[in-house]
């Protein structure tokens, strides 16, 4: 199964000035104002987000509500019919709450890409403080919801220049009743993220089921959204289901930038893992089951 990767970092909008000479200070001021009040539209394309080649000019840059309406209205064309409609509210602190109804089926990856691209587009408006996005299906059922701040980012591990990293792995102990901590290191390859490297090592030491692989991984804020293959639902001999789950969660949350792990299996949110651990919400480091 191919691993899909997508990257969102904070992008700096480069201001492009029109070519041509003018001796008029008023003309220069007009050009600078136009550049400062322009924006790109970001949208999903495959397994990443991209932006339109052309910029758009805000009609009312000093007023947040008409600007949000304008940006969202213009953005719809880039989604080629995959967004059916939207509604929004802006509170007195300039925090935007946005409900987006998706047309047709929407994969978890496309949901994340949509939230990433919509927020990146809106954050070009200097007045916007934060964006809370809720994605809905055609029946009005919630698909996903995220509060996105200006410093929220999507990435795949930390310093890619670091060849190896010391990591603490957690595995069921010999008695089968607790997790033991194992110190080790993982090698970073150009095509492998830290989370992927940790999962590979957990498989290698029989901490999680054999042949478990990652379908996709995204990090939003301090939460790692980890979609695993169906093999993760298999048993590990001599290990309770709870210990299998927290072998993974405790190992991944050992990374400084991850505090919680939200596990899905083949794109589906599971009510529980083998009837024991609730997987409907992100899981945090569990110190109570460490020996």
Secondary structure, DSSP 8 states (H G I E B T S, - for coil): ---B---B----------------HHHHHHHHHHHHTEE--EEEETTEEEE-SS-EE-SSTT-HHHHHHHHHHHHGGGGTT-EEEEEEEE-TT-EEEEEEEESS---HHHHHHHHHHHHHHHTTSTT--EEEEEEE-TTS-EEEEEEEETT--B-SSS-TT-SEEEEEEEEE-TTSSSEEEEEEEEE--TT--HHHHHHHHHHHTTSS-TT--EEEEEEETTEEEEEE-GGGGS-BTTB-HHHHHHHHHHHHTTSTT--EEEEEETTB--SEETTTEE-SS-EE--GGGB-
